[in-house]
Amino acid sequence: MAKPVLSDPRFFSEEAAFEYVETQLWPDGPICPHCGSLSEKIGRLAGVRSKPSRKHPQGVEIIGLRKCYACRGPAFTVRKGTIFEDSHLPLRLWLQAIHLLCASKKGIATRQLQRMLGCGMKTAWHLSHRIREIMKPANDGVGSPMGGEGKTLEADFTYVGRKPEREVRYGFGHMNPVLALVERDGAARSFHMPTVRGDNIHAILEAHASTESDFMTDEGNVFTGIGWNFRSHGTVTHTKDEYVRREGDRIITTNTVEGFFSILKRGVYGVYQHVSEAHLHRYLTEFDFRYSNREKLGVNDTARAERALRGARGRRLTYETTH
């Protein structure tokens, strides 16, 4: 029987948690966050304790503390310059939260995190947004187009959530439009759009989609003036109950992107229940990350959490910036 992942020492021992994070963020040894010096000029400080407090009159020993003797800057730990900086939450609980968010296919609610970690609701809300921040691709994916020669790219848009101070009426005017690009047997990227317009979609495709791809959409008017840019453009007519069509070796369908939307909506409405427009892009990043690093692509829960953790450097997110 396989050993349960959550029984790993890094989830229960602070020393093991620091050792694990250091191996992921410092694979070649410690790096000074002040001057960038490598490990040979950095020493470990042992026996240093924090300032006395009412709860700990003698202070608490600081784990993983190091000193750079090249710039002689302030001592630091692996938390410096990451999402863990200035957080009072133990690092082992951070690792638990990262694993839970990466392993839960449809997400995990803030209140659920609060109960499981035994922290405050605001703490759980903020750390979940910090974790979504490390799931973002470098440069938000700009410069690394999806698809390519011999690959099929599907595109579609849907509506989720509700715009603030907008009356609920028939149709989708009160909801937030989301465009998704999904590569068959590959990754997904989704985008919160201000409005569904051809020029808005064209700008996203220009930055994120390779024109060498076989492009698949429905019969929506916003795609008709864009598809000619690609190697080929296949459409299915949903208004006539057409969902799959074969043309030689090609399968014309948007079922892959529709499947991604089904996961997204089950998470938004079933787990989170409400997602504000201000934070919608962060939730989309979360669902994109899990879908793009799924079991079918050879990435299990542990590997997925490791990939997220490696994105923690340089991804500070303060409580003020989330507002």
N, C-alpha and C positions, 0 to 999 in steps of 0.2 A: 504494500500500500504506500502511495506517495506521501511524503511528509508535508503537512499543511504549511502553506507559504507563511501565514501569519504567526507561525511558531518560531520563525527565524529570530535569533538574538537581537538583531538590529531594531526590532519593533518593541523590545522590552528593556534593553540596556543602553544607557546614554553613551557609554564608551564604544559599544559596538556600532551604534548609530553614527557617531562621528567618524569611526574608522571606515565605515561603508561609504559615507558621503565623500570623504577625502579621496577614496579610491576612484570614485566616479568623476569628481570635479577636478582632482589633481592627479591624473593618471601618471604623469611624469615627475611627481613630487610637488611639494608646496610651492605656490607662487605668491609673491608679495602683492597685495592689492594696491599698495601705494606707489611702488616703483617698477613692478613687474619682474623683479629678480627671481631666479630659480632656486631650487631647494638647497644647493650647496652653501648659500649665504643666509639660510634661514635656520634658526635653532628652536627647539621645543622648550617651553617654560613649564616647569613642574612645580606643584605646591603653591601656586598663586591662587588666592581666594578673593571672592567678591567682597564688596563692602558689607559690613554688618547691617542687619535689618531686624525688625521686630520678630519675624518668623525664624530667621537664622542669625542669632546674635554673634556667632563666630564666623559668619560668612560661609560661602559655599565654594569648594574648589572648582576652578574654571577648567573645563575639559577641552583639550585640543588647542591650547593657547600657544602661539608661536611669535617669534621676534625676528625681524629682518635686520641683519647687521650691515647691509649695504647702504640703506637709506636711514636706518635707525629711527624709523617711524613708529607710531603706536603699535603695541602688540595686537594680534588679530587671530581669529579662528577661521575655519572654512566657511562660516556663516557670512563673513564680510563680503559685501558686493553681490549678495544673492537675495532671493526672496525670503531667506531666513533671518536676514539682518534686522536688528532691533525688535526681535520677537521674543517674548517671554515664554512661549510654548516650547517644551522640551523637543529636541530634534527627533527623538524616537516617535513622538506623536505626529510630527510633520510627515515622517515616512509612512506611518499608518494612514494618514489622510491621503497622501499621494497615491498609495496603493489602492485604497478604496475607490478614489475617483477614477483611477485608470482601469480598475477591474469591473466597475459597475457599468454595464453596457448602456443603460439609459440614465446614468448619473446617480447622484446621491444627494438628498435634500440637506439644506443647512441645519435644520432641526435634528435630523438623523445624525449628522456629524457631531453636533453639540452633545447629544446623548451618549454617543459612543466614545468621544474623547473626554467627556466630563469638563468641558470648557463653557464659556459664555456664548450666547448666540451671535454677538457681533464678532467675536474671535473666530467662530466657525465660518461665518459669512465671508470675513476678510481673507482667511487662509484659503478658502475654496477659490476665491477670485485670484489670489496669488498663484495657486496651482494652475489655473486656466491660463495665466500669463506665461508660464514656462512651457505650455503646450503649443504656443504659437511657432510657426516655422520662421526661420531666419529671414529678416526683411519682409515679413508677412507673405512670403512666397513669391514676391515680385522678383523677376529675373530667373525663375526656375519654372518654365511653363509646363503645364500638364499635357499628357498625350504625346504625340509625335508620329513618326512614320510607322505604319502598321498597327497603330493603336486606335481604339475607339473612345471617343469622349461624348458623354451624354450631358445635356443641360436642360434645366427646367426651373421654374420658380414656384413658390408656394407662399402662404401667408400664415403667420403665427403671432400670438400675443395680441396686444391692443395698444394703439397709440394713446399717449396721455391726453386727457381732456378732449377726447373724440367720442362723440355719441355713437352708440352701437346701432347700425342700420343694416338693411339688406345689402349684401355684397361684401366687398373686402376693403372698403375705403377706411375703416377704422382699425385695420390690422397692419402689421409690419411685413412688407414683402421681403422674401429671401430668395436669392438666386444660388443654385448649387451646380457645381461642375464635378462630375464623377467619372473617373477613368475605369473602364471595365477591367475587373481583376486588379484594381489599383487604388489610388488615393481619392480623397474627396476634399473639395474646398467649397465653403458656402459664404455668402456675403449678404449683409443687411443692406438693402437698397432704399434710398429715400422715396423713389417712385419707379414703377416699371416702365421704362422708356428705352427705345432702341439705342440712343446714344449712351445711356448709362450701362446697358448690357455690353455694348460694343467696347467701352473703355475697360471693363473687367476682362472680357475675352482677349483683348489686345495685350493685357499685362499678364494673364495667367494661362492662356491656352495656345498650344502650338498649332499653326495653320496646316501642318502636315497630317493632322489627325482626321479620321473619319468622324464627322460631327452628326449627332443624333438629337433631335428635338421633337416636340409635338408641332401641331399646325399653327401655333400662336404667331400673330402678325409681327411681334417684336423680333422673331428669329428669321423671318423670311428675307430681310434685307442684310443679314449677317452671314448666313450659311455659305454663300458663294465664296467667302474668303478661305474656306477650308478645302482640303483635298476632295472631300465629297460631303454632301449634306442630305441625310435621310430624315424623313418626317413620317410620323404616324398621326392619323386623324382620330383623336379621342372622341370628338363629337359624333362620330359615326361608329363608335364602339370598336375602333381598330387599335390594338395594343401591340401586336407583333406582326411583322411582315418580312418575308424572305425575298431577297433579290440576289440570286446566285449564291455566292458564299457569304454574303452580308446578311446580318440579322438586324432589321430596322425596328428598334424598340427603345423606350425610355424607362423600362422596368427597373434598371439598376438605380437610377437616380430617384425613382419613386420609392424603391426599397429604403434608400437612405433617408428620405423624408418621413417614412413610417417610423423609423427609429427616433428621428429628431422629435416628431410630434408626440410619440409615446413618452419621451423624456420630459418635454416641455409641459405637457398637460397632465401626465400621470405622476411624475416625480416632483418637478418644480412648481407645477400648477399655475404659476404666473412668472413671466419673464419681462422685465421692463425694457423699453426701447433703448435706454441708456446703456444697459449691460448686455443686450442681445448678442453683440459681436463676440463677447467673451464666452457665452454659452455655445455659440456656433463653433468657436475654436475648439471647445471641449469635445463636441460630437465629431468634428472633422478629425481630430487627433486619434480618437479611439477607432474610428472607421478606417483610417489610413494605416493603422498599426493593429490590425485584427488577426485573429487566429488563422484565417484563410491565407494570409500573407506570411505566415510563419512567425508571428509575434505573439507570445503568450502574455499572461498578466504580469509576470515578473519582468520580462524584457520590456514591456510597454511602460512600466513604472520607471525602469532604468533610463529609458529614452527621455521620459519627461524630466527626470531628475537632472540629466546632463544639460538640460536647457535652463537650469536655475541661475547660472552665472550671468551677471549683468542684467538681470530682469527684476530690478527693484519695483515694487508697487506699493505706494504708501496709502494710508487710509484716505488722505485728502484727494489723491488722484482718482480714486474710485468714485468720487462724487463730482 
